Amino acid sequence: MVEKREIGSSGIEVAPLALGGNVFGWTADEATSFTLMDAFREAGGTMIDTADVYSAWVPGHSGGESERVIGQWLARSGAREEMVIATKVGFMAGLQPDTIREGCDKSLERLGIETIDLYYMHKDDESVPLDESLGVYDELVKAGRIRAIGLSNFTAPRIAEAMEVADRCGYARPQALQPWYNLVERERYEDELAAAAQAAGLSVFPYYGLANGFLTGKYRSKDDLDQSPRGLRNVAYLEGRGQDVLAAMDAIAADTGAPLAAIALAWLMRAPTITAPIASATSLAQLSELTAALTLDLTDEQVASLDAASG
């Protein structure tokens, strides 16, 4: 049975792996998305992460495509009571109070649900005072429109400021943080954000946990890099600590039979302050590599080897 972890002090519990919905309605069509969510549920997964902006970058899309697909799956599968749904607002439109209110209404409509379980500020908007944005979130909590508040792509000082504002104003406190974090870029989270999250009592849901696919073992030399942006972004990993990390992961894979993606995610699951990494898939084969992390129990020695290779 998959363990459950609480999101902050919200009372909401989730399995330690979240399914990323960024691909739904984009590189995974509706039928494929439904199949992936069915399989994730069957593997013991309980949380799906999306955003109102997914997939606005695609020609002909306006955003909300992922939420709409998830909503249709929830209606078809009858899985609403089992699944924790996280979504976000403000990445492109900012965090003006009316933008948050309208964004929440539209997300609820697309998702076909009455309450968003975890609602993130998708990125900080310093043009809006935190007492205004958090005040609207507090309204939404009191109205039963959302259950818990999340912060995504916030700096450590702004996390501390958000918590101070919430406490001073008597608003509902944020319960979760979504940062960039993986084995080959540990400093992006560990330098300041980890301590800030711990001090604030935030549950952490890292994205980019597979480092753009590098930690699946797909890219091992420059010959493996294609000319797509995804491939070219892995050059830095090859030239940095990436080869040492892959070697340590290969050794663990040889001992356990686990795919490298599962090892990378299992390492994140063991990291202090981490509640559940977020990862997406476009095929059942990819999904099975992700969900293998739910039953992979790394030893202390294996974790230490990964720490040493990636430190």
N, C-alpha and C positions, 0 to 999 in steps of 0.2 A: 504494500500500500504506500502511495506517495505521501511524504510528509507535507504538512501545511505550515505556513509561516504567516504571522500577522503583519498587516500593513500599518506600521507605526503603532498607534494606540486606538486605531479605528474600529477594531473588532472584526475587520474583514480579513479572511485568511485565504491564502493562495498557495498552489504548488510552486516549487522553486524554479520554474521555468515559465516564461511568458512567450506567447506566440505573437510575433510581429505581423501586423496587418498591412504594412506598407505596400506589399506586393499584390494585395487583393484588388481586383478590378484593373490591374496594370499588367504585370508579367505573369500573373496567375488569373485566368479568366474565372467567371463565376463558378462553373462546374468544378474546376480544379480547386478553387478556394473552398468550396463546400467539402470536397474530399479531404483536403488538408485539415480543416477544422474538425471534421468527423474523427480523423485519425488522431489528432492531438487530444481530443476529448477521451478517446478510447485508451490512450496511453497514460491518462491520469492528469493531463494538463487542465488548468482551470481558469487561466487568465489570457485574454486577448488584448493586445495594445494597438491602438490606431490613432488617427488624428484627422481633424476636419480638412486639412490641407492635402492629404493623400488622395488622389495622385494628380494634383493641379499642374505638375510639371510636364504632363503628357499632352501633346497637341490634341485639342478637342475635348479635354477634360477641364473641369472647373473646381475640382476638390470635392471631397465627400464620397467619392466612388467606393473607397474601402469601407467606410461606415455603412453605406447602403448594402453592400454585399454581406457584411457581418449581420446586419439587421435581417436580411432575407434568410440567412442561415439560422439565426436564432428562432425565427418564426417557423421555419420548416422542421428544425431538429427538436424543438421543445426543450432546449438546453439552457434557457435563460436563468433558471434558478441555480444551475451548477456553475455558470461562468461569471467571472468578474470581468467587467468591461471597462477598459481605460481609454480615454480619448483626450484630445488637447485642443486648445484654441490660442490664437494670437501669433502664430509664426509669421504670417504675412500681413495681417490686418492690425496687429498691435493689441494692446490690452485696455483700451478705453472701456469704461463700464458698459456702455450700450453694445459694444462689440462682443463683450463676454456674454451678456444676456442673450443677444441674438444668436451668437454662436452655439450656446448651450441649447437653445430651442431647436435650432436646425439639426444639431447632432442627435438630440433625442428623437426627432422625427425620422431622420435617416436610419437610426439604429432600431427604431420601433420599440423603444423601452420607455419606462416612466422615470427611471433614475439612472444617472451615470455613476458607476461605482467609484471611479477615480478620475478626477478631471484636472488635467495639468494646464498651467500656464506654459505654452510650448517653448517660449523663450522670453527672457526678461525684456521688459519695455521700460527703460528708465525715464521716458517722457511722461509716464503715468505714475503718480505717487502710489506707493504700495498700500497706503490706507484706503485708496479708492479701489484698486483692483481686488485687494483682499476683502474689502467691504462687500463687493458684489459677490464674491465667492461665498462669503458668510451668508448673504441673503439666499443664495442658491441652496446651501446646506439646510438652512432653516425652512426653506420651502419644499424640501424633499426632492429637489431636482438633481442634486449630487450627494454622494455619501462622504467622499473624502477629497482633499485638495492635494494636488501635486505641483512640484516645481521642476521644470526641465530646462537644461542649459543655463542655469544660474551660477554665478561665481560664489565663492565662499563668503565674502563680505555681504553680498546681497541675500544669501540664505540667512545669515545672522540677523540682518535688518528685517527680513520678512517675519522671522519668528518674534522679534522684539515688537514689531508693529501689531502682529496678531495678539500677542499677550497684552500689550498696552491698551488696545482698543476693545479687547474682549471678543475678538473674532475667532472663528474656528481655526485651529492651527493646521498648517500644512503637515501632511503625513508621509509624503514620498518625494524622492528626488530621482530624476532620470538624467544621468551623465554619460559621457563617452568613456568607456573603460574596457581594456582587454590586456592580454598577456604581453603584447609587444609595445603597448603605450601606457604603462602603468602610472607614469607620473601625471598624466592628465587628470586622474582622479585622486591618486594617493598624496600628491604634494600638499593640497589644501582642502579639497572637497571632502575627503574621507572624514577628517576631524570635524569639519563643519556639519556634516550629516549626522555624525555620532552625537555631537553636542546638542543638536536640534531634535534628536530622537526620530530621524527620518529613515524610512525604509528605502533602500536603493535598488533601482531597476536599471542596470546599465544597458546601453545600446552599443552597437558596433563591437559586440563581444567576440566576433570571429574575424575582426580586422579586415573587413572588405573581402572575406573569403580566404585570406592568407593562412589563417589558422586551421583551415580544412586540409592543408597540404597541397592545394592545387598549384601554388606558385613556388617552385623550389630553385629556379634559376631564371636569368633574364630570358632564356629561350622559351620559358613558359608564359611569359607576359605577352598578351596580344596587344593590339593597338587601341583597344577600347579604354575609356577612362578608368574602368574598374581594374584592368590589368596594370595600367601604367601607375596607378596609385600605390601598387605594391612594391615598386622599386625601392622606396625608402625602407620597407621592412626587410628586404633582401640585404640591403647594405648596412643595416643596424644589427640588433640582437636577434633578428628573426631566425637565422640559421641555427643558433644555439637553442632557441625555443623549440624549433621543429625537431631537433635531435632529441631533446628531452621528452617531447611528446611521442616521438617514434618509439622510444624505449618503453614508455608506459603502454603504448598500443600493443607492442610485442608481448608484454606481460599480461594484459587484460583482454586483448581482442577488441577493445573499444575504438571507434572511429575518432580521428583527431578532433573533429568538431565537438564531440561529446566530452573529450578531455578538456578542451578549452573552456567549455561551459561549466563543467563540473568544478574546475579550478575557481571560476567566478563564484559559484554557489558556496564554496568553502571560505571565500574571502570575508573578513570582518565587515559588518554593516550591510552586506549584500543580501537582499531578499530573493530576487529572481532576475537573472539576465533575460534580455529580450532577444529573440532570434527569429528570422523568417525563413521560409522555404517555398520553393515553387514546384516541388515534386514530392511524391511519397518517399522516394529514396533519400532525398535531403532531409525530410522531416524525421525519418527513422534515425538518422545520425544525430539530430538534435535531441529527440526524446530519449535516446540512450543515456543521456546525461542524468535523467531522473533516477536511474537505477545504478549509476556508476559511483561507487564509494572509493574515492582516492585515499590511499594510505597517507600517513603523515610524511613518510619518506618520499612518496611521489609528489606531494605538494611542495616539499622542500626542494626537490630537484627542479621543479618548474619555477619556484621562487628564485633559485640561484641562477637559472638560465636567463630569466627575464629581468633580473634586478639591475 
